[in-house]
Amino acid sequence: MPEAGEGVAPAGRHAARIAALRRAVFDSPGACDRAVRAAAASADGMPPPLDAYVTRVCDEAYRIADADFAALKAAGCSDDEIFEVTVAAAVGASLRLLDAGMRAAGWGSGDAAGNT
């Protein structure tokens, strides 16, 4: 007997959870404006010094150090803003990778990242 959800693309099986994650990270009120979180998610259009930080979160998070946070704090970013930008960038990068994996596996061109 087939398992529940068998034959359904993994992202499709988890569409409601992905949508809830997107709402929580990108649409909920926060310390950062929604447009800033959207820009962090797309890793595009961030003002300095957040631009370099978001790129690092997306491409080489393992290299983030205390000095990165200190530079953001010195530039006037609050802990809440840094946290929200970090989460938005990480979730955006993860959703882009999910989309790429789904396309590579032949499960269509769904856009879990919510890009239009």
Buried (B, 14 or more C-beta within 10 A) or exposed (E): EEEEEEEEBBBBBBBEEBEEBBEEBBEEEBBBEEEBBBBBBBBEEBEEBBBEBBBBBBEEEEEEEEEBBEBBEEEEBEEEBBBBBBBBBBBBBBBBEBBEEBEEEEBEEBBBBBEE
